[in-house]
Amino acid sequence: MADQSTKTFDVIFEGKGVASGKMRNDISVEWPMMKESFELATDEGPFHGGDGTAPPPLALFTAALTGCLMTQIRAFAKRLKIDLRGVEVNARLHWKGEQEGNAPYVTHPVAFTLDVDLDSDANAEEQRNLLNAAKKGCFLEQSLAEGVIVGHRLKIDNEWHDA
C-alpha cells in the first residue's frame, strides 16, 4: 500500500543582484538546500538604454515559467506512470505598459498562454490529469495563480524600511 502521509517541504532561493553596466545586472542565486549556486545576468537592448549583453529579465521569466512546467510534466509523468516520448511547450507572455507624458510607465499582465504538446500514447484524460498535476507542482505557475504579494524593503541611512 502506498504511503498516504502528508509531507511538507520548503523551497527557498536567495539572490543578490548588482548593477554592473548601463542596464546590466549580475545576479548570484543560491539554493541553500541543494548547496547549489548560479550566476545569471540580465540586460536590456539599446531601446531601453542597455547594451544587450544578456537576455532581458522578461526573457528569463518566460524561460523560467516554460521550463518549470516542462520539468514538472516529466517528473509527474513518472509518478503517474505515463510514458512520454517528448514534450513541447509554446509560451506567449503578454504585458501592457502605459505611460503618461514622460512619467515612469506602469505595467500589467494581459495574458500568459502555454500551449502544451505531449508526445505520448496516454489518452486525453490521462494527459489532462498530468498537465493539471504539473500546473499545481510548478512553483512559478502557482506563484502567479496565488497572486503572491512581493514585499519590498528600502535601505535608508543604513537601515531597512518597508517600502
N, C-alpha and C positions, 0 to 999 in steps of 0.2 A: 504494500500500500504506500502511496506517495506521501511524503511529509507535507502536511497541510498547515503547519505553523506559520505565523506571520513573522517575517523578518524585516527589520528596517535598517537602513544604512544612509550615511551622509556622503555626499559627493561635494567636495569643496575645491575650487580652483582659486588661485590668487594671482593677480597680475600687477606689474609695475611698469608704467609707461613713461618714457622720457622723450620730449620733443628734441629732434636731432637734425632737423633741416627746415626748409621753408614751411612745409606742411607734413614732413615725415615724422613718424612716431615709431620708436623702437620699444617693443613690449616684451618683457620677460614674464612668462606664465609658468607657474608652479602647480603641480598636482601632488601635494604632500603625501596623500595616502599611498600613491604608487611610486613615490620618490622619483618623479619624472619632471623635467623642465623643458621648456620650448622657447625659442627666440623667434619672435614674429615681428613684422613691420607693416605699417600702413603708410600710404602716401596718397596724394591727390595729383591729378594731372594738371597741366598748365591752366586749364579752365578755372580751377579753384585755387590757383597760386602755388601749386606744387611742382615737383619735377618728375612724377610718375615712376619713382624708383621702386615702388612696391604696390601691391593692389590697394585700392581704396577700401576703407572699412566696410562698406556695403557689399563689396565682392566677397570679403572674408565671411561676413554674416550669411550671405547666400550660400557659400560653400559649406559653412558650419551647419546650417539648417538642413541642407540637402544631404550632407554626409551623415548627420545624426540619424535621420530617418532611415537611410540606406543601411547603416550599421545595425540598427535595431531590427529591421526586416530580416537581415541574415541571422542575427543572434536568436530571434524568436522563431524563425523557421525551424531551427534545430530543436528548440524546446517543444514546438508544436508538431514536430516530425513531418514537416513539409519539405519536399525535395525542391530546391531551387537551382536552376542552371545559370541564372543571371538575373540581375536587377538593373533597371534603368529608371532614372528619375529626371524629369524636366521641370525645372523650377522657374517661376516667374514671380518676383517680388516687386511690388509697385507701391511707391510712395508719392505723395504730392507735397510740394512746397509752396508757400505763399509769402510774398514779400510786399510790404507797403513802403513805397519810396526807397530810401537807402537803409531802412531799418533792418536788423537781422531777420532772416526769414524764419518761418515756423513750418515744421513738417508734421505729417501724419501718415500712417499707413493707409493704403487704399485696399489692396487685396494681395494675399500671398497664395499662390496656387502651386501644388506639387502634383504632377502627373506621373503616376507610378505604373511601370510595365514590368510584370513578373514573368520570367520565363520558367514556367512550372506546369506540371500536369495536374496540379491541385484544382479542385472545382471552384466555382465563383464564391461560394460561401466560405470555403477554407481560405481563399485569397483575401476576402474581406475581413475575416477574423484575424488573419495575420497582419494586415495593414492596420486594423484598429489596435491590436496589441502594440505594434511598433509606434503608432502615434502616441499611445499612453506611456510608452517607455522612452520616448525621445525627450530628453531633458529640455532641449531648446523649444520644441513644439509645445510642451506643457507650460513652459515659462510664458510663452506668448498667449496660450489659451487661458491661463490663470490671470493674466494681466498683472504680473508682478510689478510692484512699485519699486523703482530704483532709488535707493537712498543716496544722498549726496552730502558730503561734508566739505567745507572750505577752510583752508589753513589761513588764519589771520593773526598776525602778531604771535606767531609760533604756537597757536592753539587751534584745535579743530572745532568748528562750529557747524551745526546742521544748516544746510543751505537748500 
